[in-house]
Amino acid sequence: MKPKKKHSFKSKLNILQKHLCHDISITELSGLYQVSETTLRRWLYRYETNGVEGLKDSETWKKYSNAKTRKGK
């Protein structure tokens, strides 16, 4: 399985603008940018419900390294 690629706010917005302004399908964008259709649809939903703020990373999301989670087990 491929590791997840982190997309910046600007990258997400740029990709979605291609869909919204240039009528490029989610399927086409998925192939062009190597982002799953599910992820693109999630970004689109967040954009439609919360505007550009919906594409920014949440400050409350916790990110743990594998070493830290293994140590706790």
N, C-alpha and C positions, 0 to 999 in steps of 0.2 A: 504494500500500500504506500502511496506517495505521501510524504509529509505535507501538512497543510501549509499553504503559502499565505502570509499575512498581506492583506491589501490595505493600502492607505485610504484615508477619507477621499483624497483627490482622485485616486484610481477608481474607487467605487462610483463616485459621481460621474467621472468621465465615461465609464462603461454604461451606466444607466442613461446618460444623455444620448448616447448612440442609439439606444433602444427607443427612447421617448421622442427624440427630435429627428432621427434619421430612419425610423421604421426598420431597424435591424432586429431580427427576431432574437428571442432569448436563446434559442437553439444555436443560431449562428454565433452569437456572442460567447456562448459557452465554449464552442470550438476555437474561436479566435483567441480568447484570453485564458483558456484552460481553467475555467471556473465552472463548477457543476450548475446545472439548471436550477436545482433546488436552492443553492446559495444565491443565485441571481434573483430568483423569485422572492427570497427572503429579504434581500436588499431592496427590491422594488416595493414590497409591502411596507417595510420600515420607512422608505422614502415617501410613499403615498400617505401614510398615517402620521408621520412626525416631521416631514420635510427633510431638509438637509441635515438637521440635527440627528435624525434617525440613523444616519450612516456613520456617525462618529462612534468610536469605542466608548463603552460605558466605563466610568471610573469605578463602579462598584463590582465589576466582574473580577473574580479572583483567578489568578493564573499561578499554578504551582509547577515547579520543575519535577521531573520523575524522581530525582534523588530525594527531594523533600517528602513526596508522598510515600515512597518506599520506606523511608526512615520511620514514618509514623505508624507503619503496620506492625 
